[in-house]
């Protein structure tokens, strides 16, 4: 689920992670690691797709207009690499990872930033959930 949620499919992996933590609290950190890896791998797929698909931007069937593509590139250039720390945010995170690939953003830097973003989100969710479980 975490892998698919990191692609452009409209899915949420957070609810599943929280549910699994509630039912299997002893596996909390293993669940966080697996969710993080899946989500990071999904973002890598987006980066690769962006890198590959940009070669077809002049084709009629290309799903993004030249104007929209330029707008996305301008925004990415304006905010730079720190914008990838928002890769976890619903709606904007997946396109960010796609445009990073399209712009040939360094894969090594991409992995570092996306890992911080994606794993950080799951760690925070797990810590909050862990505290809730301890109260009950």
DODRENTOR-971585 format. One line per field, with one value per residue (C-alpha): residue number from 1; residue in three letters; x, y negated, z. Coordinates in steps of 0.2 Angstrom, whole numbers. Each point is the difference from the previous one (the first is absolute). Layout:
BEGIN
resi	[NUM; ...]
resn	[ALA; ...]
x	[X; ...]
y	[Y; ...]
z	[Z; ...]
***
This chain:
BEGIN
resi	[1; 2; 3; 4; 5; 6; 7; 8; 9; 10; 11; 12; 13; 14; 15; 16; 17; 18; 19; 20; 21; 22; 23; 24; 25; 26; 27; 28; 29; 30; 31; 32; 33; 34; 35; 36; 37; 38; 39; 40; 41; 42; 43; 44; 45; 46; 47; 48; 49; 50; 51; 52; 53; 54; 55; 56; 57; 58; 59; 60; 61; 62; 63; 64; 65; 66; 67; 68; 69; 70; 71; 72; 73; 74; 75; 76; 77; 78; 79; 80; 81; 82; 83; 84; 85; 86; 87; 88; 89; 90; 91; 92; 93; 94; 95; 96; 97; 98; 99; 100; 101; 102; 103; 104; 105; 106; 107; 108; 109; 110; 111; 112; 113; 114; 115; 116; 117; 118; 119; 120; 121; 122; 123; 124; 125; 126; 127; 128; 129; 130; 131; 132; 133; 134; 135; 136]
resn	[UNK; UNK; UNK; UNK; UNK; UNK; UNK; UNK; UNK; UNK; UNK; UNK; UNK; UNK; UNK; UNK; UNK; UNK; UNK; UNK; UNK; UNK; UNK; UNK; UNK; UNK; UNK; UNK; UNK; UNK; UNK; UNK; UNK; UNK; UNK; UNK; UNK; UNK; UNK; UNK; UNK; UNK; UNK; UNK; UNK; UNK; UNK; UNK; UNK; UNK; UNK; UNK; UNK; UNK; UNK; UNK; UNK; UNK; UNK; UNK; UNK; UNK; UNK; UNK; UNK; UNK; UNK; UNK; UNK; UNK; UNK; UNK; UNK; UNK; UNK; UNK; UNK; UNK; UNK; UNK; UNK; UNK; UNK; UNK; UNK; UNK; UNK; UNK; UNK; UNK; UNK; UNK; UNK; UNK; UNK; UNK; UNK; UNK; UNK; UNK; UNK; UNK; UNK; UNK; UNK; UNK; UNK; UNK; UNK; UNK; UNK; UNK; UNK; UNK; UNK; UNK; UNK; UNK; UNK; UNK; UNK; UNK; UNK; UNK; UNK; UNK; UNK; UNK; UNK; UNK; UNK; UNK; UNK; UNK; UNK; UNK]
x	[0; 14; 8; -16; -4; 17; -5; -13; -14; -12; 4; 4; 12; -1; -17; 7; 16; -10; -12; 15; 8; -16; -1; 18; 9; 15; 4; -1; 18; -1; -16; 8; 15; -11; -12; 15; 9; -16; -4; 18; 0; -16; 8; 15; -12; -7; 17; 5; -17; 3; 18; -7; -16; 7; 8; -18; -6; -1; -13; -18; -5; 12; -12; 7; -1; 16; -7; -3; 17; 8; -10; 5; 19; -1; -7; 13; 14; -7; -1; 15; 5; -9; -16; 3; -2; -18; -1; -10; -14; -16; -4; 16; 13; -2; 1; 16; 9; -5; 5; 17; 3; -5; 12; 14; 2; 14; -6; 12; -7; -18; 2; 7; -14; -14; 6; 0; -18; -8; 8; -2; -18; -2; 11; -10; -17; 7; 6; -17; -9; 12; -4; -19; 2; 9; -14; -12]
y	[0; -12; 3; -3; -15; -8; 1; -11; 11; -8; 12; -3; 11; -9; 7; 18; -3; -7; 15; 12; -8; 1; 19; 4; -13; 11; -2; -19; -3; 14; -7; -17; 7; 9; -14; -12; 12; 2; -18; -5; 14; -8; -17; 8; 6; -17; -7; 13; -3; -19; 2; 12; -9; -17; 6; 1; -17; -6; 14; -4; 14; -7; -2; -17; -16; -9; -14; 11; 8; -17; -6; 16; -2; -18; 4; 14; -12; -14; 11; 11; 16; -4; 3; 18; 1; -3; 17; 7; -13; 7; -7; -10; 13; 12; -13; -7; 17; 1; -17; 3; 14; -10; -13; 12; -4; 10; 17; 1; -16; 5; 16; -9; -13; 12; 12; -14; -6; 17; 9; -15; -1; 19; -2; -15; 10; 15; -10; -9; 17; 8; -13; 2; 19; -3; -11; 14]
z	[0; 4; -17; -9; 10; -5; -18; -8; 5; 13; 15; 18; 9; 17; 5; -3; 9; 15; 0; -1; 14; 11; -4; 1; 11; 3; -19; 0; -6; -13; -7; -1; -9; -12; -3; -3; -12; -10; -1; -4; -14; -7; -1; -9; -13; -2; -2; -13; -9; 0; -7; -14; -4; -2; -17; -7; 5; -18; -4; -2; 13; 13; 15; 6; -10; -4; 11; 15; -2; 0; 15; 10; -5; 5; 17; 3; -5; 11; 15; -4; 8; 17; -9; 0; 19; -4; -10; 14; -2; -9; -17; -2; 5; -14; -14; 9; -2; -18; -5; 10; -12; -15; 4; 3; 18; 8; 4; 16; 7; -5; 10; 15; 0; -4; 14; 13; -6; -1; 14; 11; -3; 5; 16; 6; -3; 9; 15; 1; -1; 12; 13; -3; 2; 17; 6; -2]
***
